[in-house]
């Protein structure tokens, strides 16, 4: 695959992921997840304490300061996709760089 085709493929995949994060994440179920359901069923859900990141800008599947819940959820999804893409892109670059350094230089046939 040529470099241009790979860039188009990655860009298209990123656009699809961003679109899904923005438009589909607000449609996610509002029902409690498994852990929260068990805590409710067993009667200890009220004993839970807020975690250290409860006041962070992206807490509770939304964006702080955005009053529209659907918009906040969509934006939080976009931020999550973006951060994941950047982190994984960085890891891929690090691995490729490390792999390139480990490769021995190719010797032309008949010279080695």
KETORTOR-39909 format. One record per residue: residue number from 1; residue in three letters; x, y, z negated of N, C-alpha, C in turn. Coordinates in Angstrom, 2 decimals, always signed. Each point is the difference from the previous one (the first is absolute). Example, Ala and Ser with C-alpha at 12.3 -4.5 7.8 and 13.67 -1.06 7.14 Angstrom:
BEGIN
    i   aa      n_x      n_y      n_z     ca_x     ca_y     ca_z      c_x      c_y      c_z
    1  Ala   +13.19    -5.69    -7.80    -0.89    +1.19    +0.00    +0.90    +1.20    +0.00
    2  Ser    -0.35    +1.05    +0.72    +0.82    +1.19    -0.06    -0.77    +1.09    -0.73
end
This chain:
BEGIN
    i   aa      n_x      n_y      n_z     ca_x     ca_y     ca_z      c_x      c_y      c_z
    1  Unk    +0.85    -1.17    +0.00    -0.85    +1.17    +0.00    +0.90    +1.24    +0.00
    2  Unk    -0.27    +0.94    +0.88    +0.83    +1.19    +0.07    -0.29    +0.90    -1.19
    3  Unk    +0.93    +0.91    -0.23    -0.13    +0.90    -1.14    -1.27    +0.85    +0.11
    4  Unk    -0.32    +0.48    +1.22    -1.21    +0.81    +0.19    -1.26    -0.79    -0.29
    5  Unk    -0.06    -1.22    +0.49    -1.18    -0.84    -0.23    -0.15    -0.32    -1.48
    6  Unk    +1.11    -0.23    -0.68    -0.05    -0.26    -1.44    -0.51    +1.23    -0.75
    7  Unk    +0.47    +1.18    +0.38    -0.44    +1.24    -0.64    -1.50    +0.22    +0.23
    8  Unk    -0.48    -0.27    +1.20    -1.43    +0.14    +0.30    -0.80    -1.01    -0.83
    9  Unk    +0.48    -1.23    -0.08    -0.67    -1.04    -0.78    -0.09    +0.39    -1.48
   10  Unk    +1.10    +0.47    -0.56    +0.02    +0.41    -1.41    -0.89    +1.22    -0.21
   11  Unk    +0.08    +0.96    +0.91    -0.84    +1.19    -0.12    -1.48    -0.32    +0.08
   12  Unk    -0.37    -0.88    +0.93    -1.41    -0.39    +0.13    -0.46    -0.75    -1.26
   13  Unk    +0.83    -0.88    -0.51    -0.35    -0.71    -1.23    -0.17    +0.94    -1.18
   14  Unk    +0.88    +1.00    -0.08    -0.11    +0.99    -1.07    -1.29    +0.80    +0.14
   15  Unk    -0.34    +0.40    +1.21    -1.24    +0.76    +0.21    -1.23    -0.82    -0.36
   16  Unk    +0.00    -1.27    +0.35    -1.13    -0.87    -0.35    -0.09    -0.13    -1.52
   17  Unk    +1.13    -0.21    -0.66    +0.00    -0.14    -1.46    -0.48    +1.29    -0.66
   18  Unk    +0.44    +1.16    +0.50    -0.44    +1.28    -0.57    -1.50    +0.20    +0.21
   19  Unk    -0.48    -0.33    +1.19    -1.43    +0.15    +0.27    -0.82    -0.92    -0.90
   20  Unk    +0.42    -1.24    -0.14    -0.71    -0.92    -0.89    +0.03    +0.50    -1.44
   21  Unk    +1.15    +0.47    -0.45    +0.12    +0.50    -1.37    -0.94    +1.18    -0.23
   22  Unk    -0.09    +0.89    +0.97    -0.82    +1.19    -0.19    -1.49    -0.29    +0.13
   23  Unk    -0.38    -0.79    +1.00    -1.43    -0.18    +0.28    -0.61    -1.21    -0.70
   24  Unk    +0.78    -1.03    -0.30    -0.56    -1.21    -0.57    +0.14    -0.04    -1.52
   25  Unk    +1.06    +0.56    -0.55    +0.20    -0.09    -1.45    -1.14    +0.63    -0.81
   26  Unk    -0.67    +1.08    +0.47    -1.14    +0.49    -0.78    -1.18    -0.98    -0.04
   27  Unk    +0.00    -0.98    +0.89    -1.07    -0.99    +0.02    +0.28    -1.20    -0.91
   28  Unk    +1.12    +0.00    -0.69    +0.36    -1.13    -0.87    -1.04    -0.16    -1.11
   29  Unk    -0.10    -1.18    -0.50    -0.98    -0.30    -1.04    +0.28    +0.83    -1.26
   30  Unk    -1.08    +0.51    -0.58    +0.16    +0.74    -1.26    -0.19    -0.93    -1.20
   31  Unk    -0.23    -1.28    +0.27    -0.13    -0.96    -1.09    +1.34    -0.16    -0.70
   32  Unk    -0.03    -0.32    -1.30    +1.27    -0.17    -0.71    +0.81    -1.16    +0.57
   33  Unk    +1.33    +0.13    -0.07    +0.85    -1.09    +0.45    -0.07    -1.15    -1.00
   34  Unk    +0.67    -1.10    +0.30    -0.08    -1.20    -0.84    +0.40    +0.24    -1.44
   35  Unk    +1.10    +0.71    -0.23    +0.47    +0.23    -1.36    -0.99    +0.87    -0.78
   36  Unk    -0.51    +1.03    +0.65    -0.96    +0.88    -0.67    -1.31    -0.74    -0.29
   37  Unk    -0.41    -0.87    +0.91    -1.23    -0.79    -0.21    +0.15    -0.94    -1.19
   38  Unk    +1.15    -0.67    -0.10    +0.23    -0.89    -1.14    +0.01    +0.79    -1.29
   39  Unk    +0.65    +1.17    +0.00    +0.04    +0.84    -1.20    -1.41    +0.42    -0.41
   40  Unk    -0.84    +0.31    +0.98    -1.39    +0.38    -0.28    -0.77    -1.20    -0.54
   41  Unk    +0.14    -1.15    +0.66    -0.73    -1.20    -0.41    +0.41    -0.46    -1.39
   42  Unk    +1.28    +0.14    -0.33    +0.50    -0.46    -1.30    -0.13    +1.06    -1.09
   43  Unk    -0.41    +1.22    +0.39    -0.30    +1.03    -0.99    +1.18    +0.82    -0.50
   44  Unk    +1.12    +0.03    +0.70    +1.12    +0.81    -0.47    +0.40    +1.10    +0.98
   45  Unk    -0.88    +0.33    +0.94    +0.34    +1.02    +0.99    +0.17    +1.38    -0.64
   46  Unk    -0.71    +0.27    -1.09    +0.10    +1.31    -0.66    +1.29    +0.17    -0.79
   47  Unk    +0.74    -1.08    -0.21    +1.26    +0.08    -0.73    +1.17    +0.40    +0.89
   48  Unk    -0.23    +0.08    +1.29    +1.07    +0.35    +0.92    +0.41    +1.46    -0.19
   49  Unk    +1.30    +0.22    +0.01    +0.55    +1.36    -0.12    +0.44    +0.47    +1.38
   50  Unk    -0.10    +1.29    +0.28    +0.47    +0.49    +1.29    +1.50    -0.23    +0.14
   51  Unk    +0.43    -0.32    +1.21    +1.42    -0.23    +0.21    +0.72    +1.33    +0.19
   52  Unk    +1.32    -0.05    +0.04    +0.81    +1.21    +0.07    -0.22    +0.81    +1.27
   53  Unk    -0.44    -0.65    +1.06    -0.19    +0.68    +1.28    -1.46    +0.41    +0.24
   54  Unk    -0.83    -0.05    -1.02    -1.43    +0.30    +0.16    -0.25    +1.43    +0.45
   55  Unk    +0.92    +0.90    -0.27    -0.17    +1.40    +0.40    +0.78    +0.34    +1.26
   56  Unk    +0.55    -1.00    +0.67    +0.79    +0.27    +1.20    -0.91    +0.43    +1.15
   57  Unk    +0.55    +0.66    +1.01    -0.83    +0.51    +1.10    -0.75    -1.08    +0.79
   58  Unk    +0.46    -1.25    -0.04    -0.65    -1.06    +0.77    -0.66    -1.05    -0.89
   59  Unk    -0.32    +0.36    -1.23    -0.59    -0.96    -0.92    -1.43    -0.34    +0.41
   60  Unk    -0.41    -1.21    -0.29    -1.37    -0.47    +0.17    -0.47    +0.05    +1.45
   61  Unk    +0.88    -0.37    +0.93    -0.34    -0.12    +1.43    -0.53    +1.30    +0.59
   62  Unk    +0.55    +1.11    -0.41    -0.42    +1.30    +0.53    +1.16    +0.97    -0.04
   63  Unk    -0.27    +1.22    +0.47    +1.01    +1.06    -0.01    -0.49    +1.08    -0.95
   64  Unk    +0.82    +0.33    -0.98    -0.36    +1.02    -0.96    -0.25    +1.34    +0.68
   65  Unk    -1.04    +0.70    -0.43    -0.31    +1.29    +0.56    -0.94    -0.05    +1.20
   66  Unk    -0.28    -1.19    +0.50    -0.95    -0.15    +1.12    -1.34    -0.42    -0.61
   67  Unk    -1.00    +0.86    +0.14    -1.29    -0.26    -0.63    -0.84    -1.04    +0.73
   68  Unk    +0.15    -0.12    +1.31    -0.74    -0.98    +0.78    +0.64    -1.38    -0.22
   69  Unk    -0.75    -0.90    -0.63    +0.55    -1.32    -0.36    +0.43    -0.79    +1.24
   70  Unk    -0.81    +0.03    +1.06    +0.34    -0.74    +1.22    +1.28    +0.55    +0.64
   71  Unk    +0.11    +1.30    +0.07    +1.19    +0.62    +0.58    +1.23    -0.31    -0.85
   72  Unk    -0.14    +0.10    -1.32    +1.11    -0.30    -0.90    +0.48    -1.43    +0.12
   73  Unk    -0.95    -0.94    +0.13    +0.37    -1.40    +0.16    +0.70    -0.23    +1.33
   74  Unk    -0.51    +0.60    +1.05    +0.64    -0.13    +1.32    +1.40    +0.58    +0.00
   75  Unk    +0.16    +1.17    -0.61    +1.34    +0.61    -0.06    +0.96    -0.83    -0.84
   76  Unk    -0.50    -0.58    -1.09    +0.85    -0.87    -0.81    +0.45    -1.21    +0.81
   77  Unk    -0.89    -0.54    +0.82    +0.36    -1.12    +0.88    +1.07    +0.40    +1.00
   78  Unk    -0.13    +1.19    +0.57    +0.99    +0.49    +0.97    +1.35    +0.20    -0.68
   79  Unk    +0.00    +0.56    -1.20    +1.26    +0.18    -0.73    +0.63    -1.36    -0.31
   80  Unk    -0.82    -0.97    -0.39    +0.53    -1.34    -0.29    +0.62    -0.65    +1.23
   81  Unk    -0.67    +0.12    +1.14    +0.56    -0.55    +1.24    +1.30    +0.71    +0.35
   82  Unk    +0.01    +1.33    -0.11    +1.20    +0.77    +0.33    +1.19    -0.37    -0.88
   83  Unk    -0.24    -0.09    -1.30    +1.09    -0.35    -0.93    +0.50    -1.42    +0.29
   84  Unk    -0.93    -0.92    +0.22    +0.39    -1.38    +0.31    +0.82    -0.06    +1.28
   85  Unk    -0.42    +0.74    +1.03    +0.74    +0.03    +1.27    +1.40    +0.56    -0.21
   86  Unk    +0.12    +1.08    -0.75    +1.32    +0.60    -0.23    +0.92    -0.92    -0.81
   87  Unk    -0.54    -0.62    -1.03    +0.81    -0.91    -0.82    +0.46    -1.20    +0.83
   88  Unk    -0.92    -0.61    +0.72    +0.37    -1.17    +0.81    +0.93    +0.40    +1.14
   89  Unk    -0.23    +1.16    +0.60    +0.92    +0.48    +1.04    +1.41    +0.18    -0.55
   90  Unk    +0.09    +0.54    -1.21    +1.31    +0.16    -0.64    +0.67    -1.33    -0.27
   91  Unk    -0.78    -0.97    -0.46    +0.55    -1.33    -0.27    +0.49    -0.65    +1.30
   92  Unk    -0.79    +0.13    +1.06    +0.40    -0.57    +1.29    +1.31    +0.64    +0.47
   93  Unk    +0.10    +1.31    -0.11    +1.24    +0.68    +0.41    +1.19    -0.46    -0.83
   94  Unk    -0.19    -0.15    -1.31    +1.09    -0.48    -0.85    +0.44    -1.41    +0.38
   95  Unk    -0.97    -0.87    +0.25    +0.33    -1.39    +0.36    +0.70    -0.04    +1.36
   96  Unk    -0.51    +0.77    +0.95    +0.63    +0.02    +1.33    +1.42    +0.55    -0.07
   97  Unk    +0.19    +1.03    -0.80    +1.33    +0.58    -0.15    +0.95    -1.00    -0.66
   98  Unk    -0.49    -0.66    -1.05    +0.84    -0.99    -0.69    +0.31    -1.17    +0.92
   99  Unk    -0.97    -0.45    +0.77    +0.22    -1.12    +0.92    +0.99    +0.39    +1.09
  100  Unk    -0.08    +1.23    +0.46    +0.93    +0.47    +1.04    +1.43    +0.07    -0.50
  101  Unk    +0.18    +0.31    -1.25    +1.35    +0.08    -0.58    +0.61    -1.38    -0.19
  102  Unk    -0.86    -1.01    -0.24    +0.51    -1.35    -0.24    +0.39    -0.72    +1.27
  103  Unk    -0.57    +0.39    +1.11    +0.30    -0.68    +1.26    +1.43    +0.25    +0.42
  104  Unk    +0.64    -1.06    +0.39    +1.37    +0.14    +0.51    -0.07    +0.57    +1.41
  105  Unk    +0.96    +0.82    +0.37    -0.03    +0.54    +1.35    +0.11    -1.14    +1.03
  106  Unk    -0.75    +0.13    +1.06    +0.02    -1.02    +1.05    +1.30    +0.06    +0.77
  107  Unk    +0.59    -1.16    +0.24    +1.24    -0.04    +0.79    -0.34    -0.52    +1.39
  108  Unk    +0.54    +0.61    +1.00    -0.28    -0.47    +1.35    +0.49    -1.43    +0.19
  109  Unk    -0.67    -0.80    +0.82    +0.42    -1.39    +0.23    +1.44    -0.07    +0.55
  110  Unk    +0.73    -0.95    -0.53    +1.36    -0.24    +0.48    +1.04    +0.87    -0.66
  111  Unk    -0.40    +0.88    -0.97    +1.01    +0.85    -0.66    +0.25    -0.45    -1.43
  112  Unk    -0.81    -0.92    -0.51    +0.13    -0.37    -1.39    +0.56    -1.30    -0.15
end
